[in-house]
Amino acid sequence: MESTTTATYSITGADAKGTESSATNERDAAGISVTAGGNASGNRGYSNGLLIARNQVSDIRTSSGNAAGISVENNRNVLITPGGVVQELPTSSAMDVQNNMVWDYKGADGSYGIAMTIEQKNAGLDYTPRDNDVVNNTIYNPSTTGASGSYVGILSQLSDTRVMNNIVTVLNSGALGLYYQVRTPQYEPYNMSVTSDYNLVWTPNGVLGSLSRYSPEGYRLPSPPVMSNLSQWQYLTRQDENSLVGDITPEFMSLVPGSENLHLNPQLRRSLAGNRGVDMSEFTNDIDNEPRTQSAMNGRYDLGADEFWGVVQNNDLVAENVTAPFGWRATSGTFSDAEYVMDDSLIEVRARVRNIGGRPMAGASVTMEIDYWNGGTWINEASISRNGGGCFGGERGRLRSVSAADDVGVGYDEWDVWDDGAERDPDLSFCTDGWQR
């Protein structure tokens, strides 16, 4: 499907299946393709204000070029009036890709679940499409699609884009869950043109993501290495603070080839996707046009395209992740999940605890243990436990402690689980004032 428009239109409810490009004079294939148009003289238009929502796209193949489930090309026209006034159109791209399911895509060169790109020849090096969204989509690519080319879940190319609440599952060897090319001032590496958070990424045979930095003028800047895990990604990009990594595949209704159904199984307990997204008031319905937050205790969206009525236990805390310290990780081996930190001063150790149950929990006990490896076994160095007098609501919390730099003495400061990063009096009850411990 192709659309070139200057007004607000939508592509919704399509079932794009089996798109294939194999002719010798054709390159690339996409289930839904939005381009800047063009004619024999090379004149290009632009697209803006387009909603792509509630579509199912699958079985996209090409023997030449790239394949994408959904491909959105941004472009601009620069006009100079007789009075010398420079006008750029559009002033805002506003391309919204939301509540779509994409699976089974394979290109000869590159394979993309969702690609937000810019026109390469006429847009200009300094062009930054603005106000784009890639929100609440579900992407799945099985390893059986083969190993040719590169496989990416979501690509955002030099665009001002929000990437939120998505499920990205790419099982191919060497896959990239997220690939962002971002504009950023040279000496402000975290001031970038993409905002990414509250996503679930599963790339067990690949890496979490890659980020390439460009100046506002369009020139390549030094960029971090490919990031294999979420901790590295968070540390080096300052993105996806509330995202998670986990195998979501058992929760899909069906992954049988030819009968895929990426809706989430409502009978499974402790869903990785349940109530883990962020509330986005402008995106209120899911792929089935059902309202978001219908079963959420905390008003938060489910991840992915499907908002589902899951089985929720009343009392259910989960220790989700160790978020600090950040450091270097080995790519393989016994200690590949360890952070290597070399520092002579005190270091902060943080863990994330989340309530995924059906109600707030008061008086919950949380324990953090620190062990070390003596060459033959793990030795417990210290542990800290608290029986909180406050409440765990639906939001995340952080367990915070500080250890000494030497190998034998470990000291801790008092910890709280908090919502906004501010330390609170541990004697306060946060059941009523909105803070959590």
Helices and strands as residue ranges (DSSP letters): E 9-12, E 15-17, E 20-21, E 29-34, E 50-53, E 56-62, E 67-74, E 77-80, E 86-89, E 96-98, E 101-106, E 110-118, E 132-135, E 138-141, G 143-145, E 150-157, E 161-164, E 167-170, E 176-183, E 194-197, E 200-202, E 207-214, H 230-237, E 244-245, G 249-251, E 252-254, E 261-264, E 317-324, E 347-355, E 361-362, E 365-373, E 378-387, E 391-392, E 396-403
